[in-house]
């Protein structure tokens, strides 16, 4: 038993049928994983430590039991009945791991349930609608997947996604058939595309990133590790240029200081020797900072305010959305034109979702939960994506454990995923071992 008030104690007395632990125990375990950033094994150990420190007679569930609860909750959330309505917004994207498999994830929220302006979506706001793990994806496949999802919510009011080739093709074909559905391009990916176009062809930027990478390798194991450049992500790196530019400007401040910074325990000449190349990019860094500011202002405005009629006018009037250089003004104009075109998709007094950032956040949390399992391709733990979103309460956990037998999880895995990369790897290793044993037997007299 876990101490607490009477209402809390009741949660630990209500057991689902054929279960050893109560719904309260399962909810507590799942909450540790979802809200306290613990691993499955970490949640088991946390509950054991809790019982020890509080000196209570409590048998903690194993991490494996918690994993099954986690998956059953995800299966329940994914497959429970959704309300059929004409104002659903679908948030669509692909998750990719090792191997050739992809998984199309569709999250949803009713337009009438969008948070107020100045508030962004959180994981609890959205509902899992569909997970489609496939070994091959193209526009036709995505179109069929979207068609199948209609049975859960009805035809959506809006679909928001990036412009991945197969996703974009499938959504456009869907919108051609269902003309009341509008396709909105995620502002975050649009902003990254604009930056990529401006920076990828900029010789000074390419030289700057190469020197930053080289400098990081040279100083990360020295007394200058504290001022090493940030790591540059190979994937979606144009969504993460701001930290690198900020680093450059900050370290210029260090180089410009007449007294220097004594905390690094090295000479000023040594710092200049390693970072002096930054002075060649002084004007460029200021210009890049302005480009990033313009892009971030547009991104932040749409993220918080959404898409509505003539919203580009409000964006244009922002005092912080001004450009000083030619490049900055050109980017500003392009982003205003983009927002104006997207705003025409909204009806009168209507607000649409302008960013699919929530699904990227869910992917990130899912991969954190998977840890190294992500290197084994998709496993049944892909169902954790559905566990992460929508509200999780003791009642929801109880219904999941009551209505979803473990065999349903195994059936879903068999029907949707089959053999994971890890399973195939084990098969290869077993075959190699068998061949080696046969060779050894040939030399036995």
TAHUHU-V818526 format. One record per backbone hydrogen bond with DSSP energy under -0.5 kcal/mol. CO is the residue of the C=O (numbers start at 1). NH is the residue of the N-H. E is the energy in kcal/mol with one decimal. If there is no record, write none. Layout:
BEGIN
co:nh:e
CO:NH:E
CO:NH:E
END
This chain:
BEGIN
co:nh:e
5:9:-2.4
6:10:-1.8
7:11:-0.9
8:11:-0.6
8:12:-0.6
9:12:-1.0
10:13:-1.5
10:14:-1.0
11:24:-1.9
13:15:-0.8
14:23:-2.8
16:19:-1.5
22:26:-1.9
23:27:-2.8
24:28:-2.5
25:29:-2.4
26:30:-2.7
27:31:-2.5
28:32:-1.8
29:33:-1.4
30:34:-2.8
31:35:-3.0
31:36:-0.8
32:36:-0.9
32:38:-1.7
39:43:-2.3
40:44:-1.7
41:45:-2.2
42:46:-2.3
43:47:-2.1
44:48:-1.8
45:49:-2.6
46:50:-2.4
47:51:-2.1
48:52:-1.8
49:53:-2.8
50:54:-2.1
51:56:-2.1
52:55:-0.6
56:58:-1.3
58:60:-0.7
62:66:-2.1
63:67:-2.1
64:68:-2.1
65:69:-2.3
66:70:-2.6
67:71:-2.3
68:72:-2.6
69:73:-2.4
70:74:-1.9
71:75:-2.7
72:76:-2.3
73:77:-2.6
74:78:-2.3
75:79:-2.0
76:80:-1.8
83:85:-0.5
87:111:-3.1
88:157:-2.7
88:158:-1.5
89:109:-1.7
90:92:-0.6
90:160:-2.7
91:107:-2.5
93:105:-2.8
95:103:-1.9
101:97:-0.7
102:134:-3.3
103:95:-2.4
103:105:-0.6
104:132:-2.2
105:93:-1.7
106:129:-2.7
106:130:-1.6
107:91:-3.3
108:127:-3.0
109:89:-2.3
110:113:-1.6
111:114:-1.3
116:119:-1.5
122:125:-1.6
122:126:-0.6
123:126:-0.8
123:390:-2.2
126:390:-0.6
127:108:-2.4
130:106:-2.4
132:104:-2.0
134:102:-2.9
138:142:-2.5
139:143:-2.3
140:144:-2.1
141:145:-2.1
142:146:-2.5
143:147:-2.4
144:148:-2.2
145:149:-1.4
146:150:-0.8
147:150:-0.8
148:151:-0.9
149:152:-1.8
149:153:-1.1
150:154:-2.8
153:85:-2.3
157:182:-1.9
158:90:-2.8
159:184:-2.5
160:92:-2.4
161:186:-2.4
164:168:-3.5
165:169:-2.2
166:170:-2.2
167:171:-2.6
168:172:-2.5
169:173:-1.9
170:174:-1.9
171:175:-2.7
172:176:-1.6
173:177:-1.3
174:178:-2.8
177:179:-0.9
178:181:-1.8
182:159:-2.7
182:184:-0.6
184:161:-1.5
186:190:-1.9
187:191:-2.7
188:192:-2.0
189:193:-2.2
190:194:-2.2
191:195:-2.2
192:196:-2.5
193:197:-2.2
194:198:-1.9
195:199:-2.8
196:200:-2.7
197:201:-0.6
199:202:-1.5
201:203:-0.8
202:206:-2.3
203:207:-2.2
204:208:-2.4
205:209:-2.6
206:210:-1.8
207:211:-2.3
208:212:-2.3
209:213:-2.3
210:214:-2.3
211:215:-2.7
212:216:-2.3
213:217:-1.7
214:218:-1.6
215:219:-2.0
216:220:-1.8
219:222:-2.0
222:225:-1.6
224:227:-1.8
225:228:-1.5
231:233:-0.6
236:239:-1.7
237:240:-1.4
241:245:-2.1
242:246:-2.6
243:247:-2.1
244:248:-2.0
245:249:-2.2
246:250:-2.7
247:251:-2.5
248:252:-1.5
249:253:-1.6
250:254:-1.4
251:255:-2.2
252:256:-2.3
253:257:-1.1
260:262:-0.5
261:264:-0.9
262:265:-1.6
267:271:-1.7
268:272:-2.6
269:273:-2.3
270:274:-1.6
271:275:-2.7
272:276:-2.2
275:278:-2.2
276:279:-1.6
277:280:-1.4
278:281:-2.2
279:282:-1.0
281:285:-2.9
282:286:-1.5
283:287:-2.0
284:288:-3.1
285:289:-2.3
286:290:-1.6
287:291:-2.1
288:292:-2.5
289:293:-2.3
290:294:-2.3
291:295:-2.2
292:296:-3.0
293:297:-2.2
294:298:-1.8
295:299:-2.4
296:300:-2.9
297:301:-2.3
298:302:-2.1
299:303:-2.2
300:304:-2.1
301:305:-2.9
302:306:-1.9
304:118:-1.5
304:119:-0.6
306:308:-0.5
307:352:-3.3
308:311:-2.0
310:313:-1.4
310:314:-0.8
311:315:-2.1
312:316:-2.5
313:317:-1.5
315:318:-1.3
318:321:-1.4
320:322:-0.8
325:329:-2.4
326:330:-2.1
327:331:-2.3
328:332:-2.4
329:333:-2.3
330:334:-2.1
331:335:-2.6
332:336:-2.4
333:337:-2.4
334:338:-2.2
335:339:-2.7
336:340:-2.5
337:341:-2.2
338:342:-2.3
339:343:-2.3
340:344:-1.0
342:345:-1.6
343:346:-1.2
347:350:-1.6
352:307:-2.6
354:187:-2.1
356:359:-1.2
356:360:-1.0
357:361:-2.1
358:362:-2.0
359:363:-2.3
360:364:-2.2
361:365:-2.2
362:366:-2.6
363:367:-2.4
364:368:-1.7
365:369:-2.1
366:370:-1.9
367:371:-1.5
370:373:-2.4
371:374:-1.3
372:375:-1.8
373:376:-2.2
374:98:-1.2
374:377:-1.1
376:421:-1.6
376:422:-1.1
379:382:-2.0
380:383:-2.0
381:384:-2.0
382:385:-1.6
383:386:-1.0
383:387:-1.2
384:388:-2.2
385:389:-0.9
391:393:-0.6
393:397:-2.4
394:398:-2.5
395:399:-2.4
396:400:-2.2
397:401:-2.4
398:402:-2.0
399:403:-2.3
400:404:-2.0
403:405:-0.7
405:408:-1.4
405:409:-0.7
406:409:-0.8
406:410:-1.6
407:411:-2.4
408:412:-2.4
409:413:-2.4
410:414:-2.4
411:415:-2.5
412:416:-2.2
413:417:-2.4
413:418:-2.5
420:424:-2.2
421:425:-2.5
422:426:-2.3
423:427:-1.9
424:428:-2.3
425:429:-2.4
426:430:-2.6
427:431:-2.2
428:432:-2.5
429:433:-2.4
430:434:-2.2
431:435:-2.3
432:436:-2.4
433:437:-2.1
434:438:-1.9
435:439:-1.9
436:440:-2.1
437:441:-2.0
438:442:-1.1
439:443:-0.7
440:443:-0.9
441:444:-1.2
443:445:-0.6
END
